[in-house]
Amino acid sequence: HLFLLSNSKLKEGKGGEINVEVSNKVAKKQGMTVVIIGLPGGLEPRHEQLKELVKGKTIDFYEIRGREIIIYFRGMIEKQIRKFKIDFIAKVPGTYTAPASRAYLYYTDEFKKWVSGLNVIVEEESGGLFL
């Protein structure tokens, strides 16, 4: 499981992406797979792009809860690797760390694979303070 930001330092109002790679490491079909991607504060996902991922059958469905994007796959074939990106906009200046990301099979959430939260710095567009 791999979660990488395209850039860890962004200007307010600019876009970026999280590159996601999820793999079935065994030679056996897997059932419903859940991938929870922690989104750093200050970033807002592009909902239109997430809908496009579903329409294009890259992912089966998704939901957003707070700072987490939850991706569902109905299943994964033997040794399958799924790669996709999630676009976002930097909305609020500050330094942020996302909640940890994780992936697991739907019915075995006690066997989660955890990945440390992503870090990002969002700089003010104007570069100064408003008084």
GUVEX-226136 format. One line per field, with one value per residue (C-alpha): residue in three letters; chain; x, z, y. Coordinates in steps of 0.2 Angstrom, whole numbers. Layout:
<rs>
koldren	(ALA, ...) .
zase	(A, ...) .
xx	(X, ...) .
zz	(Z, ...) .
yy	(Y, ...) .
</rs>
This chain:
<rs>
koldren	(HIS, LEU, PHE, LEU, LEU, SER, ASN, SER, LYS, LEU, LYS, GLU, GLY, LYS, GLY, GLY, GLU, ILE, ASN, VAL, GLU, VAL, SER, ASN, LYS, VAL, ALA, LYS, LYS, GLN, GLY, MET, THR, VAL, VAL, ILE, ILE, GLY, LEU, PRO, GLY, GLY, LEU, GLU, PRO, ARG, HIS, GLU, GLN, LEU, LYS, GLU, LEU, VAL, LYS, GLY, LYS, THR, ILE, ASP, PHE, TYR, GLU, ILE, ARG, GLY, ARG, GLU, ILE, ILE, ILE, TYR, PHE, ARG, GLY, MET, ILE, GLU, LYS, GLN, ILE, ARG, LYS, PHE, LYS, ILE, ASP, PHE, ILE, ALA, LYS, VAL, PRO, GLY, THR, TYR, THR, ALA, PRO, ALA, SER, ARG, ALA, TYR, LEU, TYR, TYR, THR, ASP, GLU, PHE, LYS, LYS, TRP, VAL, SER, GLY, LEU, ASN, VAL, ILE, VAL, GLU, GLU, GLU, SER, GLY, GLY, LEU, PHE, LEU) .
zase	(A, A, A, A, A, A, A, A, A, A, A, A, A, A, A, A, A, A, A, A, A, A, A, A, A, A, A, A, A, A, A, A, A, A, A, A, A, A, A, A, A, A, A, A, A, A, A, A, A, A, A, A, A, A, A, A, A, A, A, A, A, A, A, A, A, A, A, A, A, A, A, A, A, A, A, A, A, A, A, A, A, A, A, A, A, A, A, A, A, A, A, A, A, A, A, A, A, A, A, A, A, A, A, A, A, A, A, A, A, A, A, A, A, A, A, A, A, A, A, A, A, A, A, A, A, A, A, A, A, A, A) .
xx	(0, 7, 1, 11, 8, 13, 20, 21, 22, 8, 1, -17, -29, -18, -21, -11, -14, -12, -5, -13, -7, -16, -10, -16, 0, -7, -11, -29, -44, -50, -67, -73, -57, -58, -44, -45, -34, -31, -32, -21, -31, -31, -35, -51, -54, -61, -78, -81, -65, -70, -86, -76, -66, -82, -89, -73, -74, -57, -65, -82, -88, -82, -87, -79, -80, -71, -53, -54, -58, -65, -63, -71, -67, -79, -64, -46, -40, -24, -8, -18, -11, -23, -16, -25, -24, -35, -35, -37, -36, -26, -39, -33, -15, -5, 5, -5, -2, -16, -23, -15, -21, -25, -32, -40, -53, -70, -74, -57, -54, -43, -29, -27, -11, -7, 3, 9, -1, 4, 12, 8, 12, -1, 6, -5, -7, -3, 12, 7, -5, -22, -24) .
zz	(0, -5, -2, -9, -11, -27, -17, 2, 0, -8, -11, -5, -19, -29, -33, -30, -29, -18, -28, -21, -25, -17, -20, -17, -12, -12, -27, -21, -25, -11, -7, -3, 0, 10, 8, 20, 15, 28, 21, 29, 36, 25, 9, 1, -11, -28, -27, -46, -48, -36, -45, -61, -53, -49, -67, -75, -64, -56, -39, -35, -23, -10, 5, 14, 33, 41, 35, 28, 11, 11, -5, -8, -21, -23, -24, -31, -42, -38, -37, -43, -41, -42, -45, -45, -39, -29, -33, -20, -18, -4, 5, 22, 26, 39, 43, 44, 47, 41, 51, 47, 31, 31, 20, 25, 19, 24, 35, 43, 49, 63, 50, 44, 35, 42, 34, 43, 40, 26, 30, 20, 22, 14, 12, 11, -7, -3, 7, 21, 35, 34, 48) .
yy	(0, 16, 34, 49, 67, 75, 90, 92, 111, 120, 137, 141, 138, 127, 109, 93, 74, 59, 44, 28, 10, -5, -23, -40, -49, -66, -78, -79, -69, -57, -51, -33, -22, -6, 8, 23, 37, 50, 68, 81, 96, 111, 100, 97, 83, 86, 77, 77, 68, 55, 52, 50, 36, 27, 30, 24, 9, 13, 11, 4, 17, 30, 40, 54, 55, 70, 69, 52, 46, 28, 18, 2, -12, -26, -38, -40, -54, -63, -52, -37, -20, -5, 12, 29, 47, 58, 76, 90, 109, 117, 127, 133, 139, 129, 114, 98, 79, 67, 53, 37, 28, 9, -5, -21, -34, -29, -44, -45, -27, -34, -37, -19, -13, 4, 18, 34, 50, 62, 79, 95, 113, 125, 143, 158, 164, 182, 177, 190, 192, 201, 214) .
</rs>
